[in-house]
Amino acid sequence: MSETRHLLQGMTGDWEVIVGLEVHAQVSSVSKLFSGASAEYGAGPNENVSLVDAAMPGMLPVINKYCVEQAVRTGLGLNARINLWSRFDRKNYFYPDLPQGYQISQYKDPIVGEGEIEVEVDAEETITVGIERLHLEQDAGKSIHDLSPRESHVDLNRSGVALMEIVSRPDMRSADEGAAYFSKLRTIVRYLGTCDGNMEEGSMRADVNVSVRRPGEPLGTRTETKNVNSIRYVKQVIEYEARRQIEILEAGGEIDQETRLFDVKSGATRTMRSKEDAHDYRYFPDPDLLPLELDPAWVEEIRAGLPELPDVKKHRFMDEYGLSAYDAAVLAADKAKADYFEGVAKGRDGKLAANWVTGELFGALNKDGVDIGDSPIGADRLGKLIDLIKDGTISGKIAKDVFALMFEGAEAGDPAEIVDKRGLKQVTDAGAIEKIVDEIIAANPDQVEQVKEKPKTFGWFVGQVMKASQGKANPQAVNEILKRKLGVE
């Protein structure tokens, strides 16, 4: 990993941006981490609250085994070490939506240790980001300040909901890399089924740590911007914080280690509070919970049940279908899209299938705001359309016209039936094509003379023949006949 990539230019020289993310992912489970209350999103205020969640006297937490299983599954998906012995600690702080006065979390002994994931930043760059740890903890409730000018309200529905905090190493060096990492992490947990990744519902959010330094110098003082809930906002936070810190340092100032908030409207961050150190939380082992001791056989059973994950799928797509690393990563990034692609590519030219899925199909879906699961063209029908191109029944241009008819619902049924019904079959008869070519040449003597002096104008003749044949002439045959007739090499 290059230590000087993506340098930012300041007034006084180059600066390197150092980025690390602490991602909070809500565990996909029916009930909460330490109580049987529902973890479902969207209930009315304080409807999903047990006596444990409300911290009533005498209530004791009981660990949810399924949440532990989900954390182990996620750790395995991050190529991380599973700690067979871990324990829960109390993280002490006061806030109105934290009725216990402490959060049950894991501090020195998390359930998951070090791991790493491969992140595709763009078509040219892939990086490896280290995972420092994953620990389980309970979420706090929610304070609501905009229902009254004089009062704040507390909704404890989220209190006690299971969270996985996934802490990366500071291995990212740009806003693009930070955003790509957050996106890849979301892809992995959705593949695993351990978090739904619905950021608009608060199921996944990131605390973004940013610092800057001169290349080769020690790490600078970092800031932490809390609760960033979109990939786009993660990128904006990193860009803003890096520039803000560079300006302060170049003016002779110092960076305060602090917690900041992101203002979506202005695109700026602002101070929330000075950053606490771990000792400020007075961590100590939770006396109501025994340490977690996992059976190695149980962990291996979970490992055996893992689905094919994005990186494995990406490399299989490259090997099996001959795709580029970037195209394979794009298709593997979403399980539904990957499954659709495989439905199209099965028994066909993988590269041609990938081009149609990522190009024509994804473009049409994005334009109409349609999810792949609701595509008006199923994988089988798109595959049959590609078959018509491959066997020379129709040209690529005609195929795009047929695709548009199918997507818009103007035509139903098998693509071959549409081609027959509309008379769109490609003209492969050399005699018929030669007749059109002769007519074009006879009608354009000046262009014939020009192509001898400027061979680049040859494309004009190809276009005229294709136009005269309404796009049905076989392009390869057109090129061969024109070259012969015009004497162009």
JODA-V216930 format. One record per helix or strand of 2 or more residues. SS is the DSSP state (@ for helix, = for strand). FROM is the first residue (numbers start at 0). TO is the last residue. If there is no record, write none. Layout:
# JODA-V216930
ss:SS from:FROM to:TO
ss:SS from:FROM to:TO
This chain:
# JODA-V216930
ss:= from:7 to:9
ss:= from:12 to:25
ss:@ from:64 to:76
ss:= from:84 to:85
ss:= from:88 to:91
ss:= from:101 to:104
ss:= from:114 to:119
ss:= from:125 to:137
ss:= from:141 to:143
ss:= from:152 to:154
ss:= from:161 to:167
ss:@ from:174 to:191
ss:@ from:198 to:200
ss:= from:203 to:212
ss:= from:222 to:227
ss:@ from:230 to:249
ss:= from:257 to:262
ss:= from:267 to:273
ss:@ from:277 to:280
ss:= from:283 to:284
ss:= from:291 to:292
ss:@ from:295 to:303
ss:@ from:309 to:320
ss:@ from:324 to:331
ss:@ from:334 to:344
ss:@ from:349 to:367
ss:@ from:371 to:373
ss:@ from:378 to:389
ss:@ from:395 to:407
ss:@ from:414 to:421
ss:@ from:429 to:442
ss:@ from:444 to:452
ss:@ from:454 to:467
ss:@ from:474 to:485
